[in-house]
Amino acid sequence: MELHDVWFVLIAVLWTGYFFLEGFDFGVGVLTRLLARNRPERRVLINTIGPVWDGNEVWLLTAGGATFAAFPDWYATLFSGFYLPLLVILVCLIVRGVAFEYRAKRPEENWQRNWEAAIFWTSLIPAFLWGVAFGNIVRGVKIDRNFEYVGNLWDLLNPYALLGGVVTLSLFTFHGAVFTALKTVGDIRERARRTALTVGLVTAVAALVFLLWTQIDNGDGKSLVAMVVAVAALVAALVANQLGREGWSFALSGVTIVAAVAMLFLTLFPNVMPSSLNEQWSLTVTNASSSPYTLKIMTWCAGIATPVVLLYQGWTYWVFRKRIGTQHIAETMH
């Protein structure tokens, strides 16, 4: 396997990790409006992801940086062609981080309500737009002979990509609901399980249609296996949720995300950004990659730094592993 193939796999792993981890905290952000009935319950939801949300975003920064270094032409075409939706995602992530930090800085109801609304919208919008973006990457976009994007915003808003947005939004919300059930106690835990069932059924229908569409258009035997694993894991997660096995349900919803993202990258390879105008103009792991020397240096750096990051993030989740409820929220923090 060539180094550019290795880095394609590593970037796929980084995006998978990002969607697995940031997926549930996007989902929790959406649930602050769909599940929580009052301010203390919203505080409980926010506290379930408070210690980890910023660490989860490191995976996005690493995926973007790795793409820039390993496949500069892919990075340039992607970020120029998808400039507006990616800018919206970036602004949402900035506002979302500010909202987490500033919501409890003042006791006024309007102040806290406005920041809570910001958390909801800046969780919902990126959860949807990431699906739209990856749907377009897999489907192919208008890239000319110079490997430059020549389409417009409306070309990105096609039925396949919009369905991809619905899938990521619903899947992340389901992932967040089972995470909430895993991390809370009392009535909010039971309601999280009921919400997970409702959202999970919607997710199952949307995901099945989207993955079948992907398989029919671009799939092969490997992607078919990944699709079957994703669908089976989602069904198993719903069953585990109904049985009150929150840990299994969360793990299986995570497997669904991993398998679904793996399927998308399997259907993409060896392209990194297909051209819908001419297959010969597609960006591939070969023509979009950096020099072998650059990739070799990156491989050494990744081999040293990655275990440290994984150990630190694993330790963070272990430290903050206990369940919480409204009884743990101080009156002054409501």
QUISULHU-V432798 format. One record per residue. N is the residue number from 1. OMEGA is omega in degrees with one decimal (999 if undefined). Layout:
n = {N:N}
omega = {OMEGA:OMEGA}
//
This chain:
n = {1:2:3:4:5:6:7:8:9:10:11:12:13:14:15:16:17:18:19:20:21:22:23:24:25:26:27:28:29:30:31:32:33:34:35:36:37:38:39:40:41:42:43:44:45:46:47:48:49:50:51:52:53:54:55:56:57:58:59:60:61:62:63:64:65:66:67:68:69:70:71:72:73:74:75:76:77:78:79:80:81:82:83:84:85:86:87:88:89:90:91:92:93:94:95:96:97:98:99:100:101:102:103:104:105:106:107:108:109:110:111:112:113:114:115:116:117:118:119:120:121:122:123:124:125:126:127:128:129:130:131:132:133:134:135:136:137:138:139:140:141:142:143:144:145:146:147:148:149:150:151:152:153:154:155:156:157:158:159:160:161:162:163:164:165:166:167:168:169:170:171:172:173:174:175:176:177:178:179:180:181:182:183:184:185:186:187:188:189:190:191:192:193:194:195:196:197:198:199:200:201:202:203:204:205:206:207:208:209:210:211:212:213:214:215:216:217:218:219:220:221:222:223:224:225:226:227:228:229:230:231:232:233:234:235:236:237:238:239:240:241:242:243:244:245:246:247:248:249:250:251:252:253:254:255:256:257:258:259:260:261:262:263:264:265:266:267:268:269:270:271:272:273:274:275:276:277:278:279:280:281:282:283:284:285:286:287:288:289:290:291:292:293:294:295:296:297:298:299:300:301:302:303:304:305:306:307:308:309:310:311:312:313:314:315:316:317:318:319:320:321:322:323:324:325:326:327:328:329:330:331:332:333:334}
omega = {178.8:-178.6:179.1:174.1:178.1:-177.8:171.3:178.7:-179.4:177.8:175.7:178.5:179.5:178.2:177.3:177.5:179.3:-178.2:176.6:-173.9:179.2:178.7:-177.6:178.9:165.7:-179.3:177.2:177.1:176.8:-177.4:176.5:175.0:-174.6:-172.8:-175.8:-178.0:-177.8:-175.3:177.0:179.6:175.0:177.3:176.7:-179.8:-179.8:-179.0:178.5:-179.3:-177.0:-177.3:-168.8:-171.4:-177.9:174.4:177.9:-178.1:176.2:179.5:177.0:179.7:-179.9:178.4:178.1:178.9:179.3:177.8:179.2:-175.2:-174.7:-177.4:-174.3:179.1:175.1:179.9:-177.2:-179.1:-180.0:-173.5:173.5:-179.6:-178.0:-171.0:-174.6:179.0:178.8:175.0:178.0:178.0:-179.2:179.1:179.1:-179.0:177.5:-179.6:-179.5:178.2:177.2:-178.6:177.9:-174.8:-170.3:-174.7:-174.6:-178.1:179.2:-174.2:-175.4:-176.9:-179.1:179.4:-177.3:179.9:179.9:178.4:176.2:175.5:178.2:178.3:-179.7:-174.6:-179.6:168.5:-177.2:-174.3:177.2:178.7:177.7:-173.8:176.7:176.8:177.2:-178.0:-177.7:173.8:178.7:178.2:-178.8:-178.3:-175.7:-179.2:-176.0:176.7:-176.3:-176.2:178.0:-179.1:177.8:178.5:-177.1:177.5:177.5:-176.2:-175.9:176.1:-179.5:-176.2:179.4:-175.0:-178.5:-178.6:178.6:174.6:175.3:176.6:177.2:-179.1:-178.7:179.2:-178.7:-179.6:178.2:178.1:175.0:178.3:177.8:-180.0:179.6:173.9:177.4:177.9:-179.7:-170.6:-175.4:176.7:174.4:-174.6:-178.2:176.6:179.7:179.1:176.5:177.8:178.2:177.9:178.6:178.9:-178.7:-178.7:-179.4:178.3:175.6:179.7:-177.3:-179.5:-178.0:-177.7:179.9:179.1:-177.3:-178.2:175.2:177.0:179.2:-178.7:-179.1:-176.6:-169.1:-168.3:172.4:-177.4:-179.1:179.4:177.3:177.3:179.4:179.1:179.6:178.8:-178.9:-178.6:-179.6:-179.8:178.9:177.6:179.3:177.8:177.5:179.1:179.4:178.2:179.9:179.2:179.9:178.7:-173.0:179.7:177.1:-179.6:179.2:179.2:-178.5:174.5:174.0:176.4:177.0:179.4:-179.4:-177.5:-179.9:178.2:177.1:178.6:-179.7:-179.4:176.3:178.2:-178.8:-174.6:5.7:174.3:167.6:176.3:-176.2:173.7:176.5:179.7:-178.6:-178.4:-179.2:-178.6:-179.8:171.4:-177.8:178.1:-178.9:-173.3:-179.1:-171.8:173.9:-179.9:178.3:179.6:177.3:-179.5:179.3:178.3:179.1:-178.5:177.3:-179.9:-179.6:-179.6:179.8:-171.3:-172.9:179.3:179.2:-179.7:-179.0:178.8:-179.2:-178.5:175.7:177.8:178.8:179.4:179.3:-178.6:-176.4:-174.5:-172.7:176.9:175.9:177.8:-177.8:179.2:179.3:-178.2:179.2:-178.7:-177.8:-178.6:-176.9:999}
//
